[in-house]
């Protein structure tokens, strides 16, 4: 992007530029395919698809049919991307305020709101049609409910209404392993809900650690995240409590016979490390403690589900 001409500024008066102002004065701002890809939040969708793939594999004693793996995950990914685009649209006025989100395509004025909404609709309809015609209606409607839960209930209402936004809205983000499971079985089973419960308990400490790291930005954007409304000390204690709850929940697959000792050892080790980072945050007020906890939480979830998968196939073939 070329620089804004100096003639647009006054030496005696500070000028504030919004995304729309910059776009209007800079005719070189064009949307590319990368901008539309960024609207889809590919990293977030990739983690969701990892858990949906594992949900599919855990639902089947053998490897799931290629059709289910391909069309199921593609449909889920398309609808997750659709929800992500809506999130960008709803947050377009607060994204320029926050350092983490200020370069998003809508915040920079690279993509028009109408084009983003059309893109979201195309993604959502394509995903819905794919799931209904190639997988099963149950998975399609559960995925649609997850889309509404994240894009509308959480983003449009809860995010700006309560510091418990992440706790209440976390159910939508916890759905992918259930969606993967129902893609294979066509029914909701107790073990699939257990996978949802694990991610549901993981969500608050994951996002609250990031919220501590970005506390000033959330306050400036008037988003009532827990560290903003209740302070960092209270939030850190809540993170520790949730990591303890998560550890307890994470051993339930072993207790119910869903997994074996490989998973149990992995869950205990990974959970203990998560608790270590939560305690480290309480004892250390430095900024890096919170962001390190946030980063580990992502590693934790990936390794926990991979351990569950490895244990599943180990049991199946022994």
C-alpha positions in Angstrom: 0.0 0.0 0.0 1.4 3.4 -0.9 1.8 6.0 1.8 -0.8 8.6 2.4 0.3 12.0 1.0 1.6 14.5 3.5 -0.9 17.0 2.1 -3.7 15.1 3.7 -2.4 15.9 7.2 -2.2 19.2 9.1 1.0 19.9 11.1 -1.0 21.4 14.0 -3.8 18.8 14.1 -3.6 15.1 14.6 -5.5 13.1 12.0 -7.1 9.8 12.7 -7.6 7.4 9.8 -10.2 4.7 9.8 -10.1 1.7 7.5 -12.7 3.4 5.2 -10.6 6.7 5.1 -7.5 4.8 4.1 -9.3 2.9 1.5 -10.8 6.0 0.0 -7.5 7.8 -0.2 -5.6 4.9 -1.5 -6.7 3.6 -4.9 -4.2 0.7 -4.8 -6.1 -1.3 -2.2 -7.5 -4.3 -4.0 -8.8 -7.6 -2.6 -6.9 -10.7 -3.6 -7.6 -14.4 -3.2 -5.4 -14.2 -0.1 -7.7 -11.7 1.5 -10.7 -13.9 1.0 -8.7 -16.9 2.4 -7.8 -14.8 5.4 -11.5 -14.1 6.0 -11.9 -17.9 6.4 -9.5 -18.0 9.3 -7.7 -21.0 7.8 -5.6 -21.8 10.9 -8.6 -22.0 13.2 -10.5 -24.1 10.6 -7.5 -26.4 10.3 -7.5 -27.1 14.0 -11.3 -27.7 13.9 -10.9 -30.1 11.0 -8.2 -32.0 12.9 -10.6 -32.7 15.7 -13.4 -33.6 13.2 -11.1 -36.1 11.5 -10.2 -37.6 14.8 -13.9 -37.8 15.7 -14.5 -39.7 12.4 -11.7 -42.1 13.2 -12.8 -42.7 16.7 -16.3 -43.5 15.6 -15.1 -46.3 13.4 -13.2 -49.4 14.4 -11.4 -49.3 11.0 -10.5 -46.4 8.8 -13.6 -44.4 7.8 -14.8 -44.5 4.2 -12.9 -42.1 1.9 -16.2 -40.4 0.9 -17.0 -39.6 4.5 -13.5 -38.3 5.1 -13.5 -36.1 2.0 -17.0 -34.7 1.8 -17.6 -34.6 5.5 -14.6 -32.6 6.4 -14.9 -30.4 3.3 -18.5 -29.6 4.2 -17.6 -28.9 7.8 -14.7 -26.7 6.7 -16.8 -24.7 4.3 -19.4 -23.9 6.9 -16.8 -23.1 9.5 -15.2 -20.7 7.0 -18.6 -19.2 6.4 -19.0 -18.5 10.2 -15.5 -17.0 10.2 -16.3 -14.6 7.5 -19.4 -13.4 9.4 -17.2 -12.9 12.4 -15.0 -10.6 10.3 -18.0 -8.7 9.2 -19.5 -8.2 12.6 -16.1 -7.2 14.1 -15.0 -4.9 11.3 -15.4 -1.8 13.4 -13.4 -3.0 16.4 -10.7 -4.9 14.5 -8.8 -1.7 13.5 -8.5 -0.9 17.2 -6.7 -4.1 18.1 -3.1 -4.8 17.1 -3.9 -8.5 16.5 -6.7 -7.8 14.1 -6.0 -4.4 12.6 -4.7 -5.9 9.3 -7.7 -8.0 8.6 -9.1 -7.5 5.1 -12.3 -5.8 6.2 -10.5 -3.7 8.8 -8.2 -2.4 6.0 -11.0 -1.8 3.6 -9.7 -4.4 1.1 -13.0 -6.3 1.0 -16.4 -4.7 0.8 -19.0 -5.9 3.4 -21.5 -6.9 0.7 -18.8 -9.0 -1.0 -17.8 -10.7 2.3 -21.5 -11.5 3.1 -22.0 -13.0 -0.4 -18.8 -15.0 0.0 -20.0 -16.3 3.4 -23.3 -17.3 1.9 -21.7 -19.2 -0.9 -19.4 -21.0 1.5 -22.3 -21.8 3.9 -24.7 -23.0 1.2 -22.1 -25.1 -0.5 -21.1 -26.8 2.8 -24.7 -27.4 3.8 -25.6 -28.9 0.4 -22.5 -31.1 0.5 -23.3 -32.5 4.0 -27.0 -33.1 3.2 -26.4 -34.9 -0.1 -23.1 -36.7 0.6 -23.1 -37.3 4.4 -26.4 -37.1 6.4 -28.9 -34.5 7.4 -28.1 -34.8 11.1 -24.5 -33.7 10.6 -25.6 -30.9 8.2 -28.0 -29.4 10.8 -25.6 -29.8 13.7 -23.0 -28.0 11.7 -25.5 -25.3 10.8 -26.4 -24.9 14.5 -22.7 -24.6 15.3 -22.4 -21.9 12.6 -25.3 -19.9 14.1 -23.9 -20.4 17.6 -20.5 -18.9 16.7 -21.4 -16.3 14.1 -24.6 -15.0 15.6 -25.0 -16.0 19.2 -21.4 -15.5 20.3 -20.0 -12.9 17.8 -23.1 -10.7 17.6 -24.4 -10.9 21.2 -22.3 -12.7 23.8 -19.0 -11.3 22.9 -20.1 -7.8 23.7 -22.5 -8.6 26.5 -20.8 -10.7 29.2 -17.4 -11.7 30.5 -18.6 -15.3 30.3 -18.9 -15.0 26.5 -16.2 -17.6 26.0 -17.8 -20.1 28.4 -21.3 -19.9 27.0 -20.2 -19.5 23.4 -17.6 -22.2 23.6 -20.1 -24.9 22.9 -20.2 -24.0 19.2 -16.5 -24.2 18.9 -16.4 -27.6 20.6 -18.7 -29.2 18.1 -16.2 -30.5 15.4 -15.4 -33.9 16.9 -19.2 -34.5 17.3 -19.7 -33.5 13.7 -17.0 -35.9 12.6 -18.5 -38.7 14.7 -22.0 -38.2 13.3 -20.6 -38.1 9.8 -19.7 -41.7 10.3 -22.5 -43.0 12.5 -25.5 -40.8 11.7 -26.3 -40.7 15.4 -25.2 -38.8 18.6 -23.5 -41.2 21.0 -22.2 -40.6 24.6 -18.5 -40.9 23.6 -18.9 -38.2 20.9 -20.4 -35.8 23.6 -17.4 -36.6 25.8 -15.1 -35.2 23.1 -17.2 -32.1 22.9 -16.9 -31.7 26.7 -13.1 -31.9 26.6 -13.0 -29.0 24.1 -15.7 -27.1 26.0 -13.6 -27.2 29.2 -10.4 -26.3 27.2 -11.8 -23.2 25.6 -11.9 -20.8 28.6 -8.3 -21.2 29.7 -7.2 -21.0 26.1 -8.9 -17.7 25.3 -8.5 -16.1 28.7 -4.7 -16.5 28.5 -4.8 -14.6 25.2 -7.2 -12.1 26.8 -4.7 -11.4 29.6 -2.0 -10.8 27.0 -4.2 -8.5 25.0 -6.1 -7.0 27.9 -5.4 -3.3 27.0 -6.7 -3.9 23.4 -9.9 -5.6 24.6 -10.5 -2.7 27.0 -9.9 -0.2 24.3 -12.4 -2.0 22.0 -14.9 -2.2 24.9 -15.0 -6.0 24.8 -15.9 -7.3 28.3 -13.3 -10.1 28.5 -12.8 -11.5 32.0 -9.4 -9.8 32.6 -11.0 -6.5 31.7 -14.0 -6.8 33.9 -12.6 -8.8 36.9 -8.8 -8.2 36.7 -5.9 -10.4 35.8 -5.5 -12.0 39.2 -9.1 -13.3 39.2 -8.8 -14.5 35.6 -5.6 -16.4 36.4 -7.3 -18.3 39.2 -10.2 -19.1 36.9 -7.7 -20.4 34.3 -6.1 -22.7 37.0 -9.6 -24.0 38.0 -10.5 -24.8 34.5 -7.2 -26.6 33.8 -7.9 -28.7 36.8 -11.5 -29.4 35.6 -10.0 -30.2 32.1 -7.6 -32.7 33.6 -10.4 -34.5 35.4 -12.6 -34.5 32.2 -9.7 -35.7 30.0 -9.4 -39.0 31.9 -13.0 -39.9 31.3 -12.3 -41.6 27.9 -10.1 -44.1 29.9 -12.7 -44.5 32.6 -15.5 -45.2 30.1 -13.4 -47.7 28.2 -13.1 -45.5 25.1 -9.3 -45.5 25.4 -6.5 -47.3 27.1 -3.3 -46.6 29.1 -1.4 -44.9 26.3 -4.1 -42.2 26.2 -4.3 -42.1 30.0 -0.6 -41.4 30.5 -0.6 -38.8 27.7 -3.7 -37.0 29.2 -2.1 -36.9 32.6 1.2 -35.6 31.4 -0.3 -33.0 29.0 -2.7 -31.9 31.7 0.0 -31.6 34.3 2.0 -29.4 31.9 -1.1 -27.2 31.4 -1.5 -26.8 35.1 2.2 -25.9 35.4 1.6 -23.0 32.9 -1.5 -21.9 34.8 0.4 -21.8 38.1 3.3 -20.0 36.4 0.9 -17.3 35.3 -0.2 -16.8 38.9 3.4 -16.6 40.2 4.7 -14.5 37.3 3.1 -11.2 36.2 5.3 -10.9 33.1 3.5 -10.7 29.8 5.2 -13.7 28.3 3.7 -16.0 30.9 0.2 -15.5 29.5 1.1 -15.9 25.8 3.2 -19.0 26.6 0.1 -20.5 28.3 -2.0 -19.6 25.3 0.5 -21.2 22.9 0.8 -24.4 25.0 -3.0 -24.7 25.1 -3.0 -25.2 21.3 -0.3 -27.8 21.5 -2.1 -29.5 24.4 -5.3 -30.0 22.4 -3.6 -31.3 19.3 -1.5 -33.8 21.2 -4.4 -34.9 23.4 -6.5 -35.8 20.4 -3.6 -37.4 18.6 -3.0 -39.5 21.7 -6.6 -40.5 21.7 -6.4 -41.5 18.1 -3.1 -43.5 18.5 -4.6 -45.3 21.5 -7.8 -46.1 19.5 -5.9 -47.8 16.7 -3.5 -49.5 19.1 -6.5 -51.1 20.9 -8.1 -52.0 17.6 -5.1 -53.9 16.3 -3.9 -55.6 19.4 
